[in-house]
Amino acid sequence: MKAVVIHATGGPEQLVVAELPDPVPGPGEVLVDVAYAGCNWADTQVRMGIYPHAMTYPMVLGFEVSGTVAALGPEVHGVAIGERVASFPDKGGAYAEKCVAPAAGLIKLPADVPLDVGAAFPIQALTAYHMLFTVYRLKPGDTVLVNAIGGGVGLMCTQLAVQAGARVIGTTGTPGKEQRALEYGAARVVVTSGEDFETAVLEFTHGKGVDLAIDSYGATMLDRTFNVVRKLGHVISIGEAEGQPFKNIRERILPRSQTFTRLHLGHVDQTSPEWKAGIDHVVSGIEQGWLKVPIEGVFALDRAADMHRCLEGRQVAGKLLLKAGD
């Protein structure tokens, strides 16, 4: 099979196409004929060697995939060869024509959900869902701050929160990326290149601060976010796209008795009722049409490096996909 391999960490040029043996599913795993692989910011961190969870190189990138089940490993039940699925290859491997994925995490795709959408929603939509409804318990009338609102997770958070009756205010550093978030129901988006977000958020909340803040920037943006969250409010971090934040989180949460979570989607038990509820909610939202899955670009396997450059250019308001199959 053809696969995109990283032999050593570095820039996008480290992504090279190679011929590899077809993977073989082990106990509790399935082999997927890959249609599309989703591109996520975490992929760029793994490529650069700065992902917060240990990786072994060389490796095939990609933790999000859609396709059809090609083979079953031992002890796999409830899924048939030929079924259309989305999944989470927990060891990577989605940037390839075939990959192995745990059967427990399979999402069976309804007939009206195409395979490109199947690779575009799982990580971003389920990360957003579990921040809003598992880590936090979002209520109608809550106010949510979404940093990087124009990105894939930000747009999912916006739609899910608005559908649940919350108000959303967001930030983006790139002029123009506020448009889709506003179309999806955000009440206000602060373009931080021209406006101070702390002032804007406190004005929006009449000085009280938001109930929940979601941040993927890290660095000083996360540090400053604590200043606009109300007493007993919650801050959830899902990334450090701009660098490591202030180390002593205790100092940040102490003045207002806030709570803080650094979420990794892989820590949500895929056999739990919460996981099933998330899949049911998200997939039904896509089928009903209120949860949009914007796809910004589709790249062939040999253009994986271009896909990463596009994502790192910070102009993307939606999802990028790698196309492996027909």
N, C-alpha and C positions, 0 to 999 in steps of 0.2 A: 504494500500500500504506500501511497504518498502521505507524508506528514511534515509539519513545520517543526523543526528541531532547534533548540537552543543548546549550543555546546558550551558556551560561557556567557556570563552576564555582561550586559552592556547596552548599547543603543539598538535601534530597530534593525540595523544591519546584521545583528546576531540571529535573526529569524531566517532560517534557510530550509528549503524543501529537500527532503531526503527520502529514499526508498527504505522502508522498514518492514520487518515481518508483521503479518497480521497479528494483533493481540488475541489472546485466548482468555475467555471469561473463567474466573475461578468460582468457588462456592459463593452463592448469593449474588452473582454478577451476571450481566448480560452483555453481549456484543451488539453494538449499534452500527449500522451503516449510516454514516453521518451525512445529513443533508446540509445543515448549517451549524456553525459554532458561533456563540455570542462573544463579543469583545467587551471586556470590562476593565476598569482602571486597575484592578488588582493584577491583570495580565501584564500591564506595563511595569508594575512593581516587581513581579516575579522575574521579568526579563532583566530588570536593572539590578536584581539581587537585594532589594530593600523591602520585600514583603515581610510582614511581621511574623509569619509562620515559616518554619524551616522547609526548604526545598532542596532536592538533589539534582545535580546537573551531570550530564546532558539530560534534557527532558523535552517532552512534547507539551506545549502550552494548551490552555483551554479548559475551563471548568463549567461550561454550559453548552449543551448540545441538543439538537433535534435530529430525528431520523427514524429509521425503522429497525425493529429488533431483528437481528440476523442469526443469533445463536444464544442458547441458554446455558449458563453454568450449572453445576450441581446444586441441588437444594433450592431451585428457583421455581416458584409457583405463582399462578395468578396472572401470568403474562404469556402471550403467544408470539411465535416467530411471525414477522410481518406487521405487527402492530406499530402504529405511529406514536412516537413518544418524545418527550423532552426529558432531560436528566442532567445530573450533576456529577461528572467524572471526578471523584474526590482526589484522585492522584494526578489530575490533568489528563491530557490526551485528546481533547476535542478538536484541536487544529490538525485534523487528519481525516482520511477517508473512512476509517473505522476506529472505534474506541470502545473501551470497556467501562461500564458504569454500574454502580450498585443497584440491584433490583429494587431495594427498599425506597429509593428516591425517585423512581420513575413516575412521570406524569403522563397519563394516557391522554392524548390530544383528541378532542372532539373533531368530528368530520369538518366542521365549519371553522376550525382554527388551522390556518395553513402552517406549513413547516417553517417558513421564515419567522412568523410570529412566535412559533413554538420555541425557537432559540433566542428570541429577543426579550421575552418577559420573565423567565423564572428567577434569575438572581436578583434583578432590580425590583420586580414587583413583590417578590416574597420578602426581600430585605425590608422594603417599605412597609409591607403588611405587618411583619413581626415587630418592627419598631413601634408602630402606631397601636397595635392591638395585643401584643404578647408582652413585650417589655413595658410599654405604657398601656393604659386603658383609656383610649381616646373617647371623649364624650361630646355630644352635640354642644356647641357653644364654646368649646376649647379654642384657644388660639395657638397656632403652631408656627414656629420660625423654621424655614427650610433653607439652609445655606447651600449654595450651588444648585439652586432650584431649576436651572435650565438643563442640568444633566439628566441622565436616565433615571437614577434613583429619585432625584428631586421631582421630576415630572410624575413619577408613580406616587410619591408621597402626597403631592398636591391633589391628584385625582382621588385617591383613597380617602384623604382627610376631608375634602370638600363633600364627597359622597356621604360621609359619616356625619355631616353637619358642623364641621369645624371651620374656623376662619384661618386662612393661610397667608402669611407674609414671607417673602423670600428674598434672597440676595443672589446676585451674580456679578462677576467681575467683568463680563464681556457684554458691551452694549449690543442689543438685538436678541440676546438669549432670553430676555424677559418675555418676549411675545407669546411663545407657546404656553408658558406657565400661566399667563393672564388669560389666554384662551381656555385653559383647563380649569379656571375658576379661582386662581389666586387673587386675593383682594388687593395686594400691593406687592411690587417687586422693587427692591433697592438695587440700583446699579452702582456698585461700590467704587468704581473708578471716578465717579463724580459726586458721590453723596455719602455722608457718614451713616453707616447702618445702625449704630447704637442710637443715635439721635432719632432716626426715622422709626425704629422699632418702638422706642419708648413713647414717641408721639402717637403711634398707631394704637398702643395699648393704654394711652392716657397715664403713662408713668408706672403702671403696674408691672409690666413685663409679660412675656408669653408663658403659657403653661408648659409647653414642650418645645425644645430646640433640637434640631437634627443637623449635624455637621459632618462634612467629609473633607474639609480643608485641613484641619489640624492647625499647626503653627500658631500665629498670633490671632487668627480668626476664631479658633476655638477658645482661646484664652479670653477674648473680648466677649464671646457669646454668653458666658456666665453672667455678665453685667446686665443682660436684657432678659433674663429669666426670673420669674417671680419667686417669692419665698415659697419653699416647699415644691418648687417646680423641678422639672427633669431635663437633663441634657443627655443626648445620645450621640456618640461618635461612631462613625463607620469608616473612617479613613484619615489619612494624613497626606493628601495630595500636595499640600504646600509645605510639608515638613513636620517634624516632631513638635508637639505642643509643650507648654509649660509642664514640668514633671510633677510638681506637687499639687495634684488635683484637690487634695484636702483643703489647701488654702483657698481654692476657687469656690468650693461648695459650702465652706463654713459660714460665710457672712449671711447667707440667706437659707441655710438648711436645705440646700438643693441635693438632688440625687444624680448620679452619673453612671452611665453604662457605655462600655466599649463593646459594640455588638459584632460578632462574627456569625453569619448565617449558618455556617457549618456546625455551630453549637446547638442549634434547634434540633431536637430529636425527630428524625424523619418517620418514626413509628408512633409519634404522639398525636393525640386529638388536635392539638394546636397546629401541627403541621398540616394535617388533613383539612382543617378549617381554613387555613390560609390558601391552600390550593383551590378549594371549592369556591372561596370568595373571589379570588383573582380570576380564575377561569370563567366563572359565571359573569363577572364584570366585562370580560373581553367578549363573550358571546352576546351579552345584552347591549354592548356598544358604548357603555358609559366609561369603560376603561380603555383608553387608546394606547396603542403600542407603536410609537413613531419609529420607523426605520430610516436612518439617514444615509446609509450606504451599504453596499454589498461588494465584497472583494473576493477574487479567486485566491486559491491557496498560495500561489506564487507572489501574491501582493500583500501578504501579511504584514510586511514591514511598512508598506504605505498605509495600511489600516491603523497601525500604531501611531504613525506620524500624524494622521488625521485626528485621532483621538487626543493626542498630546497637544495639538494646536488649539484646543479649548474652544473651537467654533461649533462643536457638535451639540445639537439639542435633540437627542434621541439615541438610537442604537446603531452600532456598526456590527456587521455580520461577515463571517468568513464562509464562503460557499464551497463545500467539498463535493457534493453529489449532484445528480440530475434533479 
